[in-house]
Amino acid sequence: MLDGYLIVNTTFQFPEETKYPSIPCYIDKSATVYPLAGSALLTGPEYLLARNQKCWFNIKSAFYIPSRTRFIKSKEAEGVRIKTKTKPFYEIISKIQAKRREHPKGHILNLLYKEMGNSIYGNVVRGISNKKRFDPKSGQMVKMGASEISNPIFASWITAFIRSVIGECLHNIAKIGGKVVSVTTDGFLTDLDRLEEKLLKLDQSQIPLLLKYRELRQDLCGNPSALEIKHSGKGIISWTTRGQLGIESKVKATTGFQSAGYDHPSLVEFFKEILASDNKMFEFTQTRIRGANDIFKKGGHVTKTMRDQMFRMLYDNRRQIVEPENNTETNMSDKLFDSTPLFNKLDCLKQRFLSRLPFSLPFHKNTSKTRTSKYKSYLDVAVRNFIKGYLSKETCFGLKGDEFKTYKDLMNFIYGNVSAKDVRLSKQSISNLKHRKIILRPVLKTKETLEFCKYLKEKLPHFNEELFLKIY
């Protein structure tokens, strides 16, 4: 099953006590859930893992492509031919791995060779999905085509194999009494130390995928180690599958929130505060590069654009949270709950639908769409950050909160240094910022923002410039 390519169309059901079912089911175009029962297309590694988990199958159809073999001449005995398996990309991957090992982690060349290796897999899957790219010839977004090495069979096997190795580890962690907080395609958070050593003590029939992966690691780089510790430490804040922040470690997975520019201890305290709040959401300034389509239509350069973005620290409902019985506490934001798998993907869809209801606006023909604030420049960000800091519940940047009596006074103060052409303000726009839960990103140092800071320091001697500007 692991040497060739097996694809199985089947319905399935895991035993009720299974902690981590290993078969993914799509609930939309990109999101998956791992339920106890459902229907799916499985590859060999996934089928093998589910079999080891005592999963029941009703197979509708199955197809198998055997591995290709070739003959090579033996170096020891002249004229003798040896049968061997074909290994796509083996030579180039081996060379890239060797080159990467010549440099320590974090070195620019180590990262460069890592990107080279990743790009091979990227080109294997290119053109398979419906991703689009900008075509400058037609001025339109077109479907990305295949590369010379695009291959859905290879892409499917690689993805399924790695996912199954992780799934096998999770299943065995549960069996030996460990806990898992979060799992993604390249790792997971667990409370077991020396995990690989403990897994290797199990019967080999329980870890076939881990052993196969170790064999591949040994062949490619001379070291069979399959698991590597990225970070370790005490305490974790967790809110979704891809949302974790270490309390006494460098763990940081904040998908949807750009955490660069914030120090770790401040993020920990801020996220704790948000989780303890009623709505569990905040705003931040999001930066992105202008898209090719926008540049083509409007001209200009590849520059950053900035806007306010909402971030919600809400559970993603891919598993069922187990709440403690007879619990009388009202605030449970500092507790880490266990979870169980959902029975099928319909249960997941129901829960995700209900969780979105509080944020869904009822449709009405006169209802305008909510728009996020967009910034023209770094100066615009600096001015609005100053206003946000002044109006926040606990004033920032050393401000006292009583420097201005009215919004008009605040506007006049800003326009004493900044042109209305560069930053457009109104009483209403300032009022909308009052007491909103916002995390302020330090302002980037530019000629305009430095001049604005100089003006603030002259007029408000107690203003703290270091907290306001981003220091490199």
Secondary structure in CASP SS format (residue, H / E / C, confidence):
PFRMAT SS
TARGET T0000
AUTHOR 0000-0000-0000
METHOD secondary structure of the structure
MODEL  1
M C 1.00
L C 1.00
D C 1.00
G C 1.00
Y E 1.00
L E 1.00
I E 1.00
V E 1.00
N E 1.00
T E 1.00
T E 1.00
F E 1.00
Q E 1.00
F C 1.00
P C 1.00
E C 1.00
E C 1.00
T C 1.00
K C 1.00
Y C 1.00
P C 1.00
S C 1.00
I C 1.00
P C 1.00
C E 1.00
Y E 1.00
I C 1.00
D C 1.00
K C 1.00
S C 1.00
A C 1.00
T E 1.00
V E 1.00
Y C 1.00
P C 1.00
L C 1.00
A E 1.00
G E 1.00
S E 1.00
A E 1.00
L E 1.00
L E 1.00
T E 1.00
G H 1.00
P H 1.00
E H 1.00
Y H 1.00
L H 1.00
L H 1.00
A H 1.00
R H 1.00
N H 1.00
Q C 1.00
K C 1.00
C C 1.00
W E 1.00
F E 1.00
N E 1.00
I E 1.00
K E 1.00
S E 1.00
A E 1.00
F E 1.00
Y E 1.00
I E 1.00
P C 1.00
S C 1.00
R C 1.00
T E 1.00
R E 1.00
F E 1.00
I E 1.00
K E 1.00
S C 1.00
K C 1.00
E C 1.00
A C 1.00
E C 1.00
G C 1.00
V C 1.00
R E 1.00
I E 1.00
K E 1.00
T E 1.00
K E 1.00
T C 1.00
K C 1.00
P C 1.00
F C 1.00
Y H 1.00
E H 1.00
I H 1.00
I H 1.00
S H 1.00
K H 1.00
I H 1.00
Q H 1.00
A H 1.00
K H 1.00
R H 1.00
R H 1.00
E C 1.00
H C 1.00
P C 1.00
K C 1.00
G C 1.00
H C 1.00
I H 1.00
L H 1.00
N H 1.00
L H 1.00
L H 1.00
Y H 1.00
K H 1.00
E H 1.00
M H 1.00
G H 1.00
N H 1.00
S H 1.00
I H 1.00
Y H 1.00
G H 1.00
N H 1.00
V H 1.00
V H 1.00
R C 1.00
G C 1.00
I C 1.00
S C 1.00
N C 1.00
K C 1.00
K E 1.00
R E 1.00
F E 1.00
D E 1.00
P C 1.00
K C 1.00
S C 1.00
G C 1.00
Q E 1.00
M E 1.00
V E 1.00
K E 1.00
M C 1.00
G C 1.00
A C 1.00
S C 1.00
E C 1.00
I C 1.00
S C 1.00
N C 1.00
P H 1.00
I H 1.00
F H 1.00
A H 1.00
S H 1.00
W H 1.00
I H 1.00
T H 1.00
A H 1.00
F H 1.00
I H 1.00
R H 1.00
S H 1.00
V H 1.00
I H 1.00
G H 1.00
E H 1.00
C H 1.00
L H 1.00
H H 1.00
N H 1.00
I H 1.00
A H 1.00
K H 1.00
I C 1.00
G C 1.00
G C 1.00
K C 1.00
V E 1.00
V E 1.00
S E 1.00
V E 1.00
T E 1.00
T C 1.00
D C 1.00
G E 1.00
F E 1.00
L E 1.00
T E 1.00
D C 1.00
L C 1.00
D C 1.00
R C 1.00
L H 1.00
E H 1.00
E H 1.00
K H 1.00
L H 1.00
L C 1.00
K C 1.00
L C 1.00
D C 1.00
Q H 1.00
S H 1.00
Q H 1.00
I C 1.00
P H 1.00
L H 1.00
L H 1.00
L H 1.00
K H 1.00
Y H 1.00
R H 1.00
E H 1.00
L H 1.00
R H 1.00
Q H 1.00
D H 1.00
L H 1.00
C H 1.00
G C 1.00
N C 1.00
P C 1.00
S C 1.00
A C 1.00
L C 1.00
E C 1.00
I C 1.00
K C 1.00
H C 1.00
S C 1.00
G C 1.00
K C 1.00
G C 1.00
I E 1.00
I E 1.00
S E 1.00
W E 1.00
T E 1.00
T C 1.00
R C 1.00
G E 1.00
Q E 1.00
L E 1.00
G E 1.00
I C 1.00
E C 1.00
S C 1.00
K C 1.00
V C 1.00
K E 1.00
A E 1.00
T E 1.00
T C 1.00
G C 1.00
F C 1.00
Q C 1.00
S C 1.00
A C 1.00
G C 1.00
Y C 1.00
D C 1.00
H H 1.00
P H 1.00
S H 1.00
L H 1.00
V H 1.00
E H 1.00
F H 1.00
F H 1.00
K H 1.00
E H 1.00
I H 1.00
L H 1.00
A H 1.00
S C 1.00
D C 1.00
N C 1.00
K C 1.00
M E 1.00
F E 1.00
E E 1.00
F E 1.00
T E 1.00
Q E 1.00
T E 1.00
R E 1.00
I E 1.00
R C 1.00
G C 1.00
A H 1.00
N H 1.00
D H 1.00
I H 1.00
F H 1.00
K H 1.00
K H 1.00
G C 1.00
G C 1.00
H C 1.00
V C 1.00
T C 1.00
K E 1.00
T E 1.00
M E 1.00
R E 1.00
D E 1.00
Q E 1.00
M E 1.00
F E 1.00
R E 1.00
M C 1.00
L C 1.00
Y C 1.00
D C 1.00
N C 1.00
R C 1.00
R E 1.00
Q E 1.00
I E 1.00
V E 1.00
E C 1.00
P C 1.00
E C 1.00
N C 1.00
N C 1.00
T C 1.00
E C 1.00
T C 1.00
N C 1.00
M C 1.00
S C 1.00
D C 1.00
K C 1.00
L C 1.00
F C 1.00
D E 1.00
S E 1.00
T E 1.00
P E 1.00
L C 1.00
F C 1.00
N C 1.00
K H 1.00
L H 1.00
D H 1.00
C H 1.00
L H 1.00
K H 1.00
Q H 1.00
R H 1.00
F H 1.00
L H 1.00
S H 1.00
R H 1.00
L H 1.00
P H 1.00
F H 1.00
S C 1.00
L C 1.00
P C 1.00
F C 1.00
H C 1.00
K C 1.00
N C 1.00
T C 1.00
S C 1.00
K C 1.00
T C 1.00
R C 1.00
T C 1.00
S C 1.00
K E 1.00
Y E 1.00
K C 1.00
S C 1.00
Y H 1.00
L H 1.00
D H 1.00
V H 1.00
A H 1.00
V H 1.00
R H 1.00
N H 1.00
F H 1.00
I H 1.00
K H 1.00
G H 1.00
Y H 1.00
L H 1.00
S C 1.00
K C 1.00
E C 1.00
T C 1.00
C C 1.00
F C 1.00
G C 1.00
L C 1.00
K C 1.00
G C 1.00
D C 1.00
E C 1.00
F C 1.00
K C 1.00
T C 1.00
Y H 1.00
K H 1.00
D H 1.00
L H 1.00
M H 1.00
N H 1.00
F H 1.00
I H 1.00
Y C 1.00
G C 1.00
N C 1.00
V C 1.00
S C 1.00
A C 1.00
K C 1.00
D C 1.00
V C 1.00
R C 1.00
L C 1.00
S C 1.00
K H 1.00
Q H 1.00
S H 1.00
I H 1.00
S H 1.00
N C 1.00
L C 1.00
K C 1.00
H C 1.00
R C 1.00
K C 1.00
I E 1.00
I C 1.00
L C 1.00
R C 1.00
P C 1.00
V E 1.00
L C 1.00
K C 1.00
T C 1.00
K H 1.00
E H 1.00
T H 1.00
L H 1.00
E H 1.00
F H 1.00
C H 1.00
K H 1.00
Y H 1.00
L H 1.00
K H 1.00
E H 1.00
K H 1.00
L C 1.00
P C 1.00
H C 1.00
F C 1.00
N C 1.00
E H 1.00
E H 1.00
L H 1.00
F H 1.00
L E 1.00
K C 1.00
I C 1.00
Y C 1.00
END
